[in-house]
Amino acid sequence: MKGYLLLVFILLILVSCGAKQEKTSPTVEDISESVYASGVVKSKNQHLVYPKVSGIIQELYVTEGDVVAEGAPLMKLDNEAARLSTENARIAAEYARVSANAEKLKELQASIDLARSKKQNDSLLLVRQRNLWAKQIGTKVELEQRELNYKNSVTAYKSALLRYNDLKKQLDLAAKQSQKNLQISQTMTDDYTVKSETKGKIYSVLKEEGEMVSPQVPVAIIGDADDFIVELQVDEFDIASIKPGQKVLLNLDSYKGQVFEAKVYKVNPAMNERTRSFTVEASFTKAPPALFPNLTTEANIVIKVKKDALTIPREYLQDGSYVTTEDKEKVKVKTGLKDYQKVEIVDGLSKDAILVKPAK
C-alpha cells in the first residue's frame, strides 16, 4: 500500500512539472534593435552663470521662474573700490583733455606768432641791408649780422612750431590713454553687475544676498523657457551604432508607465574618460505635458528596425543559437535583430514550430 501511494505521489509530481512547462510558437511582427542609454532632461541652451569678478552680493534682481532678456541684470556685487577707481579715471580723463590744456597751447601759439613776426622783420631788414650794400652803403659786417639774425629767426620760428606740435601730440595721446583707462574702469565696474548672456528662464539661483562669490563658482542656472532636450550617456561599445536622426524611446521617473519619443541630433565625439561613455543629445518629438531640467531618464536608441520578422521570446533561445522543440529536439537557428524581449529568427525555424521553454 505504501509503495502504491509513493508511485501515485511521483506521478502527480511528474504531471504537475509537465503542466508547468511553457510552450510558444514563433510570431511574425515588427522588431527593432536598440542601444540602452541613461541621462537627464535639460533645457536647451541650459548653462551655468559665473560672475566675472569676486565680491559680496548686495542685491538680487531675479528669482527662480523669472524669464529674462539677453543682457538683463541678475545680481549686483559690492563695487565700492571699483566705483572709486572709475571716479579717479574720470578725473584723470578730464584733466588730460586737450581743451583742459588750452592755455599751454595758447602760450606756445603766442611764441609761434612772436617768432613769425621777428622772422618777417629780420627778413625785411636783411633785404634793406642788401640793397644798401649793393649801393656801396654800409659795411660787410652789418650785412653778415642781418643774415645771421634772419637765420636765427627762421630757426626760432621752426622750433616754436615743433614745440607746439609736440605738445599737441602729447596732449592728444594723454587724452586718448586717459579715456581708454576710463572705459576699462567703467567696464570693470559693469562687471560687478552679473548679467544674463542669453534670453531664457531662471531655473535656479545658487547664491543669496550677503554671500561671497567668485569667477570659479556658478551663481545661477539659465536655459530656454519652453525648449527641452535629452542628454544621454552611451557606452563606448555602442557608440559606433549611434547616428543623428535615430529614434529614441524614453521612460521618465516622473511619468511612470509612459513612453515618450525623441530624435538624436548630436553625437559628441569626445569620450568621457572617467565613465568611458559618450554624450548624445536628442530633441523631443513626443514630449510629456510638463518638463523640468535635470529629470532623470532611461532610453533605448533604436538603431535597426525590421518589419514582419519571425520572432520568439528571448528566454526560449539557448546558448545564443539553439531552441528546443516540443519533441525535445535541440535545433540550431540563425538569429537577427534582438530587443529586450524578443529575438528575430532568420533561419532554422518555421512559424508553425512549437518550442519548449528551457528549464532554469
Secondary structure, 3 states (H helix, E strand, C coil): CHHHHHHHHHHHHHHHHHHHCCEECCEEEEEEEEEEEEEEEEECCCEEECCCCCEEEEEECCCCCCEECCCCEEEEECCHHHHHHHHHHHHHHHHHCHHHHHHHHHHHHHHHHHHHHHHHHHHHHHHHHHHHHHCCCCCHHHHHHHHHHHHHHHHHHHHHHHHHHHHHHHHHHHHHHHHHHHHHHHHHHHCCEEECCCCEEEEEECCCCCCEECCCCCCEEEECCCCEEEEEEEECCCHHHCCCCCEEEEEECCEEEEEEEEEEEEEEEEEECCCCEEEEEEEEEECCCCCCCCCEEEEEEEEEEEEEEEEEEHHHCECCCEEEECCCCEEECEEEEECCCEEEEEECCCCCCCEECCCC
